[in-house]
Amino acid sequence: MKRFSSRRGFANEGGYWAEVPAIPGCATEGDSWDELISNLHEAIEGCLSVDSSQLEVDGKSQILELAI
């Protein structure tokens, strides 16, 4: 299982925000701490998921799937 560090803080309008510096564009928010953590898990999974059926493969390449 891979571990990611996140930067978290209080949102001006209330609640919390978080971002994952190792994954550009991976950010989320939540009204409570528990909601933020849940949303952060979902955001990381979403940012790392790729539909392999959308990848183009020719005779010189192949798809390699890794579990992290």
Backbone as JSON, one array per atom type, in Angstrom:
{
  "sequence": "MKRFSSRRGFANEGGYWAEVPAIPGCATEGDSWDELISNLHEAIEGCLSVDSSQLEVDGKSQILELAI",
  "N": [[0.85, -1.17, 0.0], [0.63, 2.16, -0.89], [1.71, 5.23, 0.54], [0.58, 8.58, 1.0], [1.32, 11.96, 1.55], [-0.53, 14.71, 2.81], [-1.56, 18.12, 2.59], [-3.29, 20.05, 4.82], [-5.99, 22.21, 5.86], [-7.96, 24.86, 7.38], [-10.96, 25.94, 5.9], [-11.96, 29.12, 4.68], [-14.7, 29.61, 4.51], [-15.7, 27.84, 6.26], [-15.38, 24.49, 7.52], [-13.03, 22.14, 6.09], [-10.05, 21.88, 4.02], [-7.99, 20.03, 1.71], [-4.98, 18.97, 0.08], [-2.94, 17.0, -2.12], [0.29, 17.1, -2.51], [2.03, 15.45, -4.03], [0.5, 14.56, -6.1], [-0.43, 16.29, -8.65], [-3.11, 18.58, -8.82], [-4.8, 17.13, -7.23], [-7.12, 17.53, -4.93], [-9.42, 18.33, -2.26], [-12.36, 18.86, -0.2], [-14.16, 19.2, 2.93], [-16.95, 19.25, 5.2], [-16.65, 18.36, 7.79], [-14.05, 16.9, 9.86], [-13.98, 14.08, 9.58], [-15.43, 13.77, 7.2], [-13.71, 15.1, 5.45], [-11.43, 13.38, 5.48], [-12.54, 11.04, 4.38], [-13.31, 12.05, 1.85], [-10.79, 12.71, 0.93], [-9.55, 10.22, 0.59], [-11.15, 9.25, -1.52], [-10.57, 11.19, -3.47], [-7.82, 10.77, -3.97], [-7.87, 8.12, -4.94], [-9.43, 8.56, -7.24], [-7.8, 10.35, -8.7], [-5.66, 8.72, -9.28], [-6.69, 6.65, -10.75], [-7.05, 5.07, -13.89], [-8.62, 4.45, -16.92], [-7.87, 1.67, -18.5], [-8.8, 0.71, -20.89], [-8.97, 2.88, -22.49], [-6.43, 3.45, -23.29], [-4.01, 3.59, -25.88], [-2.58, 0.98, -27.66], [0.05, -0.39, -29.46], [1.89, -2.59, -31.7], [4.38, -2.41, -30.54], [4.19, -1.84, -27.9], [2.79, -2.4, -24.6], [0.28, -2.91, -22.03], [0.89, -2.53, -18.65], [-0.08, -3.44, -15.52], [0.05, -2.37, -12.17], [-0.12, -3.06, -8.71], [-0.4, -0.93, -6.05]],
  "CA": [[0.0, 0.0, 0.0], [1.4, 3.39, -0.98], [1.28, 6.31, 1.45], [0.66, 9.93, 0.46], [1.19, 13.06, 2.51], [-1.45, 15.75, 2.36], [-1.52, 19.4, 3.28], [-4.68, 20.3, 5.19], [-6.21, 23.45, 6.57], [-9.34, 25.31, 7.6], [-11.51, 26.75, 4.82], [-12.48, 30.42, 5.12], [-16.16, 29.54, 4.61], [-16.02, 26.77, 7.2], [-14.95, 23.16, 7.09], [-11.61, 21.89, 5.89], [-9.59, 21.59, 2.67], [-6.77, 19.23, 1.69], [-4.39, 18.71, -1.22], [-1.87, 16.01, -2.1], [1.32, 17.7, -3.36], [2.64, 14.47, -4.92], [-0.43, 14.3, -7.21], [-0.92, 17.61, -9.08], [-4.55, 18.72, -9.04], [-5.57, 16.28, -6.31], [-7.55, 18.35, -3.8], [-10.8, 18.1, -1.87], [-12.79, 19.6, 1.0], [-15.21, 18.53, 3.7], [-17.53, 20.05, 6.28], [-16.12, 17.87, 9.06], [-12.77, 16.21, 9.72], [-14.26, 12.74, 9.06], [-15.82, 13.91, 5.79], [-12.48, 15.45, 4.72], [-10.61, 12.18, 5.34], [-13.23, 10.19, 3.41], [-13.19, 12.68, 0.54], [-9.39, 12.65, 0.53], [-9.34, 8.86, 0.06], [-11.81, 9.2, -2.82], [-9.83, 12.06, -4.4], [-6.58, 10.09, -4.35], [-8.25, 7.0, -5.82], [-9.87, 9.11, -8.52], [-6.66, 10.92, -9.42], [-4.74, 7.66, -9.7], [-7.34, 5.64, -11.59], [-7.01, 5.28, -15.34], [-9.35, 3.42, -17.65], [-6.89, 1.1, -19.42], [-9.41, 0.49, -22.2], [-8.79, 4.12, -23.24], [-5.04, 3.56, -23.69], [-3.7, 3.06, -27.2], [-1.49, 0.01, -27.64], [0.42, -0.88, -30.79], [2.71, -3.79, -31.66], [5.63, -2.15, -29.84], [3.92, -1.49, -26.5], [1.8, -3.2, -23.9], [-0.21, -2.33, -20.78], [1.39, -3.19, -17.46], [-0.82, -2.99, -14.35], [0.76, -2.54, -10.91], [-0.88, -2.81, -7.5], [0.44, -0.13, -5.16]],
  "C": [[0.9, 1.24, 0.0], [0.83, 4.44, -0.04], [1.49, 7.66, 0.77], [0.53, 10.93, 1.6], [0.23, 14.08, 1.94], [-1.22, 17.01, 3.19], [-2.96, 19.78, 3.55], [-4.81, 21.62, 5.94], [-7.69, 23.74, 6.73], [-9.77, 26.18, 6.43], [-12.1, 28.03, 5.39], [-14.0, 30.38, 5.34], [-16.64, 28.47, 5.58], [-15.61, 25.42, 6.65], [-13.45, 23.11, 6.88], [-11.31, 21.71, 4.4], [-8.32, 20.74, 2.79], [-6.3, 19.09, 0.25], [-3.25, 17.71, -1.04], [-0.78, 16.52, -3.05], [1.96, 16.73, -4.36], [1.78, 14.16, -6.14], [-1.01, 15.65, -7.65], [-2.42, 17.6, -9.37], [-5.41, 17.89, -8.11], [-5.88, 17.08, -5.05], [-9.01, 18.05, -3.5], [-11.13, 18.96, -0.65], [-13.86, 18.79, 1.71], [-15.69, 19.42, 4.82], [-17.02, 19.64, 7.65], [-14.78, 17.18, 8.79], [-12.97, 14.81, 9.11], [-14.63, 12.78, 7.58], [-14.59, 14.25, 4.94], [-11.63, 14.21, 4.47], [-11.24, 11.23, 4.32], [-13.09, 10.74, 2.0], [-11.75, 12.62, 0.02], [-9.04, 11.27, -0.03], [-9.93, 8.76, -1.35], [-11.06, 10.02, -3.86], [-8.55, 11.39, -4.88], [-6.87, 8.92, -5.28], [-8.65, 7.5, -7.2], [-8.73, 9.68, -9.35], [-5.72, 9.85, -9.96], [-5.38, 6.63, -10.63], [-7.3, 6.06, -13.06], [-7.77, 4.14, -15.98], [-8.41, 2.86, -18.72], [-7.49, 0.81, -20.79], [-9.27, 1.74, -23.09], [-7.36, 4.28, -23.75], [-4.82, 2.93, -25.06], [-2.47, 2.16, -27.1], [-1.22, -0.43, -29.06], [1.31, -2.11, -30.64], [4.01, -3.63, -30.89], [5.43, -1.83, -28.36], [2.88, -2.43, -25.91], [1.38, -2.48, -22.63], [0.31, -3.18, -19.64], [0.64, -2.61, -16.26], [-0.05, -3.32, -13.09], [-0.19, -2.26, -9.76], [0.03, -2.09, -6.52], [-0.27, -0.02, -3.82]]
}
